[in-house]
Amino acid sequence: MGVVADSQTGGGGGDGGGGKCSRAGGLKSLVRRKQVDSIHSKSSSSGHHQLAKALTVPHLIAVGVGSTIGAGVYILVGTVAREHSGPALTISFLIAGIAAALSAFCYAELASRCPSAGSAYHYSYICVGEGIAWLVGWGLILEYTIGGSAVARGISPNLAVLFGSADSLPSFLARHTIPGMDIVVDPCAAILVCIVTALLCVGIKESTLVQGIVTIANVCAMFFVIIAGGYLGWKTGWAGYELPVGYFPFGMDGVLAGAGTVFFAYIGFDSVASTAEEVKNPQRDLPLGIGAALSICCTLYMLVSSVIVGLVPYYAMDPDTPISSAFASHGMKWAEYVITLGATTALCSTLMGSILPQPRILMAMSRDGLLPSFFADVNIRTQVPVKSTVLTGLVAATLAFVMDVEQLAGMVSVGTLLAFTMVAISVLILRYVPPDEVPMPSSFQESIDSIPFSYDATEKDADGKEDIVLYAPLLPTQAAYIINENRRKIAGWTIMLTCIGALLLTSAASNVSLPSSVRYTVCSIGGVLLLSGLVVLTCIEQDEARHNFGHTGGFICPFIPLLPIISILINTYLLINLGSDTWARVSVWMFIGTLVYAFYGYRHSALHNAIYVPTAHADEVFRNSNSQA
């Protein structure tokens, strides 16, 4: 991050009027950053590349809740209660919800400031650089592909239960094993993916309306669990809470371990950010949609868990069907059908939420030249990236048909947690070292040469006096002056060292196989870097350019730098603990992505021949270019 702040300066290129105008080349291309999509960039792009502005807060809540609440919650409550939390499962869901809210705050600010398709990929490209943005986008492609296929494979067993038994589905929908190949095909999963894909091609407003209806059915099933379960608990005396071991049988360590597991039940709210370009009023609606979706999910999770662990002692819960078995133990076996219906609708809604973002990620990467232009085509009538959506659906349907992707489900978490981490880092960069240069097309060279640039990194007020941007009264005046002169460099390097500290601390804390002396030493180094970064960033005033970054007037993330740093720490810890098998598979995917970028994305990037000019002169360059045209 210390390199990012000045990554585009120097290194060849033209000099416009004696100021700093540069081209990014060589390894510096990996940290070249694009401009926030503005009225200039939109007007210069072809009209058919624009998506429909059709979504409002209710649509966004439907996308967020529908993508987040999957069938996992119907199973997680049993496993986590038995192995980690006990009756304190509700506290685990609360802690996980707070941890997810940290990422949601970061998403809300970036989504309202940079309301374009691409989600975390888009934010990383603007704030961090092209190389990291490519890896984030490539990871999101993996997340949504595997996630959608895994969800589709889970629908047919639930449908079979609704029809009476596993053998009740019609032959053309039932699973079959191919003789001699040990492959179980699932026609039902493939057909459902195709139906969802066709629906998404019709239009964003129509597809979110259907998702909202399916999500309402799922929420109604959860309300049934809460109300009927609450009545049973009141009637029978809440046997699950009347235990000699108390409310915390595994202690707070168990509660925290349970929170780490149920955290993944909150993955999905980031799908709201992927629809940013299709929102009518993104500065207002995106933060409301993200916040409301996460709040609803957290509330429902806590209510369901508090009811279920009260009906049955945690050690007697069925890890596979905890909710339906809890009702069956009280003579309500028929409730299994309601719960299975809820799980089925939850899976259908999550399937839509998994397929919806990927075409928009592909479209954003294609617009930036990192993927072929095929993916950027938007249908003029439906204003949806139909080609990308169809291709995404075909790949997901094929995987769901022929491959049991449950063993690859951990790879979904890598893409999500990587995106969460980079979004938190992007917020820190936005506040302390926002881009001081913006890329311009090489066709603007004549316009750029005609402008006498002044490029002074020192911040000055309206009277031409230097701002005192450090509020640390105990520091000597000379020391404060030196720090102010190098504030951007200090902030950039501090952000980078803070991230390294989080990585060292979580890696050493998670690796119990290390010798105690090595483990404690590495933990100490990581902790010192982390705390030092927090102190330095707290003392340094945030960059004034943040007020003019992107679209203003939207949500502002609170508690900077503490909130993003905690988010980085939590997400890094969860990433480290995903397991070696998951990381081995992800490494193969990332290696393939590196090759694709090296042989295609690097050469075809829209910034390959871009000229970087001071941010303060960007509007002047555009005006000059328009007048010359």
C-alpha positions in Angstrom: 0.0 0.0 0.0 2.9 2.3 0.5 3.7 2.0 -3.2 0.2 2.5 -4.3 0.0 6.1 -3.3 2.5 7.2 -5.9 2.4 4.3 -8.2 1.6 6.2 -11.4 4.2 8.9 -11.1 7.3 8.8 -13.1 8.4 6.3 -15.6 8.2 7.8 -19.0 5.2 9.4 -20.7 4.5 12.9 -21.6 4.8 16.0 -19.5 1.9 18.3 -19.8 2.9 21.9 -19.2 5.7 21.1 -16.8 3.5 19.2 -14.4 3.5 15.5 -13.6 1.8 13.6 -16.4 2.9 9.9 -16.7 2.2 6.5 -18.1 2.2 3.4 -16.0 4.3 0.6 -17.5 6.1 -2.6 -16.5 5.5 -3.8 -12.9 3.9 -0.5 -12.1 1.0 -1.5 -14.2 0.0 -4.0 -11.5 -0.8 -1.0 -9.2 -2.3 1.3 -11.8 -5.7 2.5 -10.6 -8.7 3.5 -12.6 -10.9 6.5 -12.2 -14.2 6.4 -10.4 -16.9 6.0 -13.0 -18.3 9.5 -13.5 -20.5 11.4 -16.0 -17.4 11.7 -18.2 -16.7 8.0 -18.5 -20.4 7.2 -18.9 -21.0 9.6 -21.6 -18.0 8.4 -23.5 -19.1 4.8 -23.4 -21.7 3.4 -25.8 -25.2 3.6 -24.7 -25.9 -0.1 -24.9 -23.4 -0.8 -22.2 -25.6 0.8 -19.6 -27.8 -1.2 -17.3 -31.3 -0.3 -16.4 -31.9 2.0 -13.4 -34.8 0.1 -11.9 -34.0 -1.0 -8.3 -35.2 0.6 -5.1 -34.7 -0.3 -1.4 -37.3 -3.1 -1.3 -35.6 -4.7 -4.4 -32.2 -4.5 -2.7 -33.6 -6.0 0.6 -35.0 -8.9 -1.5 -31.6 -9.5 -3.1 -29.7 -9.2 0.2 -32.0 -11.3 2.3 -32.6 -13.9 -0.4 -28.9 -14.3 -1.2 -28.0 -14.5 2.5 -30.6 -16.8 4.1 -29.9 -20.2 2.7 -30.7 -23.7 3.8 -27.5 -23.7 5.9 -29.2 -22.1 8.8 -31.6 -25.0 9.0 -28.6 -27.3 9.6 -26.0 -25.0 11.3 -28.0 -24.5 14.5 -27.7 -28.2 15.3 -24.0 -28.7 14.5 -22.8 -25.5 16.2 -25.0 -26.0 19.3 -23.7 -29.5 19.8 -20.1 -28.9 19.2 -19.4 -25.2 20.2 -22.0 -22.9 21.7 -24.6 -25.0 23.5 -27.6 -22.9 24.6 -25.5 -19.7 23.9 -26.0 -20.2 20.1 -27.9 -17.0 19.9 -24.8 -15.1 21.2 -22.7 -16.8 18.5 -25.1 -15.5 15.8 -25.0 -12.0 17.4 -21.2 -11.9 17.4 -21.0 -13.2 13.8 -23.6 -10.6 12.8 -21.6 -7.8 14.3 -18.5 -9.1 12.5 -20.4 -9.2 9.2 -21.7 -5.6 9.9 -18.1 -4.4 10.0 -17.7 -5.5 6.3 -21.2 -4.2 5.6 -20.2 -0.7 6.8 -17.2 -0.7 4.4 -19.3 -2.0 1.5 -22.0 0.7 2.2 -19.5 3.6 1.8 -17.8 2.3 -1.3 -21.1 1.3 -2.9 -22.5 4.7 -2.5 -19.3 6.5 -3.6 -18.6 4.2 -6.6 -22.0 2.9 -7.7 -21.0 0.8 -10.7 -21.1 -2.9 -11.5 -18.3 -5.0 -10.2 -18.6 -4.8 -6.4 -15.4 -5.5 -4.6 -13.5 -5.9 -7.9 -14.5 -2.4 -8.9 -13.5 -0.9 -5.5 -10.2 -2.7 -5.4 -9.3 -1.4 -8.9 -10.0 2.2 -7.9 -8.3 2.1 -4.5 -5.6 -0.6 -4.6 -4.6 -1.4 -8.2 -5.1 -3.6 -11.2 -3.3 -6.7 -10.1 -5.1 -7.1 -6.8 -8.4 -6.2 -8.5 -7.9 -8.9 -11.0 -7.3 -11.5 -8.3 -10.4 -10.3 -6.4 -12.5 -10.5 -9.5 -11.2 -13.9 -10.4 -11.9 -15.1 -6.9 -15.5 -13.8 -7.1 -16.0 -15.6 -10.4 -15.0 -18.8 -8.6 -17.3 -18.0 -5.6 -20.4 -17.4 -7.6 -19.8 -20.4 -10.0 -19.2 -23.0 -7.3 -21.7 -21.4 -4.9 -24.5 -21.5 -7.5 -23.8 -25.1 -8.4 -23.6 -26.2 -4.8 -26.9 -24.6 -4.0 -28.6 -26.1 -7.0 -27.4 -29.6 -6.0 -29.1 -29.2 -2.6 -32.5 -28.4 -3.9 -33.5 -31.8 -5.3 -33.2 -33.7 -2.0 -35.5 -31.2 -0.4 -38.0 -31.4 -3.2 -38.0 -35.2 -2.8 -38.9 -34.8 0.8 -41.9 -32.6 -0.1 -43.1 -35.3 -2.6 -42.9 -38.0 0.1 -39.5 -39.6 -0.1 -36.1 -39.6 -1.9 -37.6 -41.8 -4.7 -40.7 -39.7 -5.2 -39.4 -37.3 -7.9 -40.2 -38.1 -11.5 -37.5 -40.0 -13.3 -36.4 -37.1 -15.5 -35.7 -35.0 -12.3 -34.3 -37.7 -10.0 -30.6 -38.3 -9.5 -29.0 -41.2 -11.4 -25.6 -42.8 -11.1 -23.8 -43.4 -14.4 -22.7 -47.0 -14.4 -18.9 -47.6 -14.3 -18.1 -43.9 -13.8 -19.2 -43.2 -10.2 -20.8 -40.0 -11.3 -24.2 -38.9 -9.9 -26.0 -36.6 -12.3 -28.7 -34.3 -11.0 -31.1 -33.2 -13.8 -33.3 -31.2 -11.3 -30.3 -29.0 -10.4 -29.4 -28.3 -14.0 -33.0 -27.5 -14.9 -33.4 -25.1 -12.0 -30.2 -23.3 -12.9 -31.5 -22.9 -16.5 -34.9 -21.5 -15.3 -33.2 -19.0 -13.0 -30.8 -18.0 -15.8 -33.8 -17.4 -18.2 -35.5 -15.3 -15.5 -32.4 -13.2 -15.0 -32.2 -12.5 -18.7 -35.8 -11.1 -18.7 -34.8 -8.0 -16.7 -33.4 -7.0 -13.3 -36.7 -5.7 -12.0 -38.6 -8.8 -12.9 -36.0 -11.2 -11.5 -35.7 -9.3 -8.2 -39.5 -9.3 -7.9 -39.6 -13.1 -8.2 -36.7 -13.4 -5.8 -38.7 -11.2 -3.3 -41.7 -13.5 -3.5 -39.6 -16.6 -2.9 -37.8 -14.8 -0.1 -41.1 -13.9 1.6 -42.1 -17.6 1.5 -38.8 -18.5 3.2 -39.2 -15.8 5.8 -42.7 -17.0 6.5 -41.3 -20.5 7.2 -38.8 -19.0 9.6 -41.6 -17.1 11.3 -43.5 -20.4 11.7 -40.5 -21.9 13.4 -40.2 -18.8 15.7 -44.0 -18.6 16.6 -44.8 -22.3 16.8 -41.5 -23.1 18.5 -42.0 -20.2 21.0 -45.5 -21.6 21.9 -44.1 -25.1 22.4 -41.3 -23.7 24.6 -43.6 -21.7 26.7 -45.9 -24.7 27.1 -43.2 -27.2 28.0 -41.0 -25.0 30.1 -38.0 -24.5 27.8 -36.2 -27.8 28.6 -33.2 -26.8 26.6 -32.3 -24.0 29.0 -32.9 -26.0 32.2 -29.5 -27.7 32.2 -27.0 -28.2 35.1 -24.1 -27.1 32.8 -25.6 -23.6 32.4 -25.9 -21.3 29.5 -22.2 -21.5 28.5 -21.3 -25.3 28.6 -18.3 -24.7 26.3 -17.3 -21.3 27.8 -16.7 -18.2 25.8 -14.1 -20.0 23.6 -16.9 -22.2 22.4 -19.2 -19.2 21.7 -16.5 -17.5 19.7 -15.7 -20.8 17.8 -19.4 -21.0 17.0 -19.5 -17.4 15.8 -16.6 -18.2 13.4 -18.7 -21.1 12.0 -22.0 -19.3 11.7 -20.3 -16.2 10.2 -20.6 -17.9 6.8 -24.4 -17.9 7.2 -24.2 -14.1 6.6 -22.3 -14.4 3.3 -24.5 -13.0 0.5 -25.4 -9.4 1.5 -22.5 -8.3 -0.7 -24.7 -9.3 -3.7 -26.5 -6.0 -3.1 -23.3 -4.1 -4.0 -23.1 -5.9 -7.4 -26.4 -4.3 -8.5 -25.1 -0.8 -7.7 -25.3 0.4 -11.3 -29.0 -0.6 -11.5 -30.1 1.3 -8.4 -32.2 4.5 -9.0 -30.7 6.4 -6.1 -27.5 4.6 -5.1 -26.2 7.2 -2.5 -29.3 6.7 -0.5 -30.7 3.2 -1.4 -27.5 1.1 -1.4 -26.5 1.7 2.3 -30.2 1.3 3.3 -30.5 -2.0 1.4 -27.3 -3.5 2.7 -28.0 -2.4 6.3 -31.6 -3.6 6.3 -30.8 -6.9 4.7 -28.1 -7.7 7.2 -30.3 -6.6 10.1 -33.2 -8.7 9.0 -31.0 -11.8 8.6 -29.3 -11.3 12.0 -32.6 -10.9 13.8 -34.2 -14.0 12.2 -31.1 -16.1 12.9 -31.1 -15.1 16.6 -34.8 -15.7 17.0 -34.7 -19.1 15.3 -31.6 -20.2 17.3 -33.0 -19.1 20.6 -36.2 -21.0 20.1 -34.6 -24.3 18.9 -32.0 -24.6 21.6 -34.8 -24.0 24.2 -36.9 -26.8 22.8 -34.3 -29.6 23.0 -31.1 -29.9 25.0 -28.2 -29.0 22.8 -26.5 -32.4 23.2 -29.7 -34.2 22.0 -30.1 -32.2 18.8 -30.0 -33.9 15.4 -27.0 -32.4 13.5 -28.6 -33.1 10.1 -32.2 -32.0 10.8 -32.1 -30.0 14.1 -35.3 -27.9 13.6 -37.7 -30.6 12.2 -36.5 -33.1 14.8 -37.0 -30.6 17.6 -40.6 -30.2 16.5 -41.0 -34.0 16.0 -39.9 -34.6 19.6 -42.9 -32.5 20.7 -45.3 -34.5 18.5 -45.3 -32.1 15.5 -43.8 -34.3 12.9 -45.9 -32.6 10.2 -43.9 -29.5 10.8 -41.1 -31.2 8.8 -42.9 -30.3 5.6 -43.2 -26.6 6.5 -39.5 -26.5 7.4 -38.5 -28.4 4.3 -40.5 -26.0 2.2 -38.7 -23.1 3.9 -35.3 -24.8 3.1 -36.3 -25.3 -0.5 -37.4 -21.7 -1.0 -34.3 -20.5 0.7 -32.1 -22.5 -1.7 -34.0 -21.2 -4.7 -33.6 -17.6 -3.6 -29.9 -18.2 -2.8 -29.5 -19.7 -6.2 -30.8 -16.6 -7.8 -28.5 -14.5 -5.6 -25.5 -16.6 -6.6 -26.0 -16.3 -10.4 -27.1 -12.6 -10.4 -23.8 -11.0 -9.5 -21.4 -13.0 -11.7 -22.5 -11.6 -15.1 -22.0 -8.1 -13.7 -18.5 -9.0 -12.4 -17.7 -10.3 -15.9 -19.1 -7.2 -17.5 -17.1 -4.9 -15.3 -13.9 -6.8 -16.0 -14.7 -6.7 -19.7 -15.3 -3.0 -19.7 -11.9 -2.5 -18.2 -10.4 -4.6 -21.0 -9.3 -7.5 -18.7 -11.7 -9.9 -20.4 -13.0 -10.0 -24.0 -15.6 -7.5 -25.0 -18.1 -10.3 -25.4 -18.9 -10.1 -21.7 -19.6 -6.4 -21.8 -22.5 -6.6 -24.2 -25.8 -5.4 -22.7 -29.1 -6.3 -24.4 -30.8 -3.1 -25.6 -34.3 -4.3 -24.8 -33.9 -5.9 -21.4 -30.8 -3.8 -20.4 -29.2 -6.9 -18.9 -25.8 -8.5 -19.8 -27.6 -11.4 -21.5 -24.5 -13.1 -23.0 -22.7 -13.1 -19.7 -25.8 -14.3 -17.9 -26.3 -17.2 -20.4 -22.7 -18.3 -20.2 -22.7 -18.1 -16.4 -25.9 -20.2 -16.3 -24.6 -22.8 -18.7 -21.4 -23.3 -16.7 -23.3 -23.5 -13.4 -25.9 -25.9 -14.9 -23.2 -28.2 -16.2 -21.3 -28.3 -12.9 -24.6 -28.9 -11.0 -25.5 -31.7 -13.4 -22.4 -33.8 -13.4 -20.3 -32.8 -10.3 -20.8 -33.1 -6.6 -19.4 -29.7 -5.7 -20.0 -29.9 -1.9 -16.3 -30.8 -1.4 -15.4 -27.5 -3.2 -17.8 -25.4 -1.1 -14.9 -24.0 0.9 -13.6 -22.3 -2.2 -16.7 -20.1 -2.1 -15.6 -18.7 1.3 -12.2 -17.8 -0.1 -13.6 -15.5 -2.7 -16.0 -13.8 -0.3 -13.5 -13.3 2.5 -10.9 -12.0 0.1 -13.4 -9.5 -1.2 -14.4 -8.5 2.4 -10.7 -7.9 3.2 -9.9 -5.8 0.2 -13.1 -3.7 0.7 -11.9 -2.9 4.2 -8.4 -2.0 2.9 -10.0 0.1 0.2 -11.8 2.2 2.8 -8.5 2.9 4.6 -6.9 3.9 1.3 -9.8 6.1 0.3 -9.6 8.0 3.6 -5.8 8.3 3.9 -4.3 8.0 0.4 -7.0 8.5 -2.2 -5.7 8.5 -5.8 -4.1 11.9 -6.5 -3.9 11.1 -10.3 -6.6 9.8 -12.7 -6.1 8.0 -16.0 -7.0 9.7 -19.2 -7.2 8.1 -22.7 -4.2 8.7 -24.9 -6.5 10.5 -27.3 -6.7 13.3 -24.8 -2.9 14.0 -25.2 -3.5 17.3 -27.1 -5.9 18.5 -24.5 -3.5 17.5 -21.7 -0.5 19.3 -23.3 -2.5 22.5 -23.5 -3.0 22.7 -19.7 -0.3 24.0 -17.4 -0.5 21.5 -14.5 0.4 22.4 -11.0 1.0 19.2 -9.0 1.8 19.9 -5.3 1.4 17.1 -2.8 1.3 19.6 0.1 -2.2 20.2 1.3 -3.1 23.9 1.4 -6.1 25.8 2.5 -8.0 28.6 0.7 -5.4 31.2 1.8 -2.5 29.2 0.4 -1.2 28.1 3.9 -0.3 24.6 4.6 -2.8 22.6 6.6 -1.7 21.1 9.9 -3.0 17.7 9.4 -1.7 16.0 12.5 -3.5 16.4 15.8 -0.9 15.2 18.2 0.0 18.1 20.6 2.7 16.2 22.4 4.9 16.0 19.3 7.5 18.8 18.7 6.6 21.3 16.0 9.4 20.2 13.8 8.4 16.5 14.0 4.8 17.4 13.2 6.0 19.4 10.2 8.1 16.4 8.9 5.2 14.0 9.3 2.8 16.4 7.5 5.2 16.8 4.6 5.3 13.0 4.2 1.7 12.2 5.4 0.6 10.2 2.3 3.7 8.1 2.3 3.5 7.5 6.0 -0.2 6.6 5.8 0.4 4.3 2.8 3.2 2.3 4.5 1.2 2.2 7.7 -1.8 0.6 6.0 0.5 -2.0 4.4 2.3 -2.8 7.7 -1.0 -3.0 9.5 -2.2 -5.7 7.0 1.1 -7.6 7.4 0.6 -7.4 11.2 -2.9 -8.9 10.9 -1.6 -11.7 8.7 1.3 -12.5 11.1 -1.0 -12.4 14.1 -3.7 -14.6 12.7 -1.3 -17.1 11.1 0.7 -17.6 14.2 -2.4 -17.8 16.5 -4.0 -20.4 14.2 -1.0 -22.6 13.7 -0.8 -24.6 16.9 1.9 -26.9 15.5 4.5 -24.2 15.7 6.9 -24.2 18.7 5.6 -22.0 21.5 8.5 -19.7 21.3 8.2 -19.1 17.6 4.4 -18.8 17.8 4.5 -16.2 20.6 7.2 -14.2 18.9 5.4 -14.0 15.6 2.1 -13.1 17.4 3.9 -10.4 19.3 5.4 -8.9 16.1 2.0 -9.0 14.4 0.3 -7.5 17.4 2.8 -4.7 17.6 2.5 -3.9 13.9 -1.3 -3.9 14.2 -1.5 -1.7 17.3 1.2 0.7 15.9 -0.8 1.0 12.6 -4.0 1.8 14.6 -2.2 4.4 16.7 -0.5 6.1 13.7 -3.6 6.2 11.5 -5.6 7.6 14.5 -3.0 10.4 14.9 -2.7 11.3 11.2 -5.6 13.4 9.9 -7.4 11.9 7.0 -6.7 13.2 3.5 -8.8 16.2 2.4 -9.2 14.7 -1.1 -11.6 12.1 0.4 -14.4 14.7 0.4 -14.2 14.8 -3.4 -13.6 11.1 -4.1 -16.3 9.6 -6.3 -20.0 10.5 -5.7 -20.4 12.5 -2.5 -23.5 12.7 -0.2 -23.8 9.0 0.5 -23.0 6.9 3.6 -19.8 7.5 5.5 -18.3 4.6 7.4 -17.8 5.4 11.1 -15.0 4.7 13.5 -12.1 5.1 11.0 -9.5 3.5 11.2 -10.6 1.1 14.0 -13.6 -0.5 12.2 -11.8 -1.4 8.9 -8.8 -2.7 10.9 -11.0 -5.0 13.0 -12.7 -6.2 9.8 -9.4 -7.0 8.2 -8.3 -8.9 11.3 -11.5 -11.0 11.4 -11.6 -11.8 7.7 -7.9 -12.7 7.7 -8.4 -15.0 10.6 -11.2 -16.8 8.9 -9.2 -17.0 5.6 -6.3 -18.6 7.4 -8.5 -21.2 9.0 -10.3 -22.5 5.8 -7.9 -25.5 5.6 -5.0 -26.6 3.5 -7.2 -28.6 1.0 -9.3 -25.5 0.2 -6.2 -23.4 -0.3 -4.6 -26.0 -2.5 -7.6 -25.9 -4.8 -7.9 -22.2 -4.7 -4.2 -21.9 -5.6 -4.7 -23.8 -8.8 -7.6 -21.5 -9.7 -5.5 -18.4 -8.9 -2.6 -19.7 -10.9 -4.9 -20.1 -13.9 -6.1 -16.6 -13.4 -2.6 -15.3 -13.3 -1.9 -16.8 -16.6 -5.1 -15.4 -18.1 -4.1 -11.9 -16.9 -0.5 -12.2 -18.1 -1.4 -13.3 -21.6 -4.6 -11.3 -22.1 -5.6 -8.9 -19.3 -2.3 -7.1 -19.0 -2.1 -6.3 -22.7 -5.7 -5.4 -23.3 -6.3 -3.4 -20.2 -8.1 -0.1 -20.8 -5.3 1.6 -18.8 -2.5 0.2 -20.9 -1.8 3.4 -22.8 -3.6 5.7 -20.3 -2.0 9.1 -19.3 -2.2 10.0 -15.7 -2.9 13.6 -14.7 -3.5 15.3 -11.3 -7.0 14.7 -10.0 -7.6 18.4 -9.5 -7.3 19.0 -13.3 -9.4 16.1 -14.5 -12.6 18.2 -15.1 -10.5 20.8 -16.9 -9.0 18.2 -19.2 -12.5 16.9 -20.1 -13.8 20.4 -20.7 -10.9 21.2 -22.9 -11.2 18.0 -24.8 -14.9 18.6 -25.5 -14.3 22.2 -26.6 -11.6 21.0 -29.0 -13.9 18.3 -30.4 
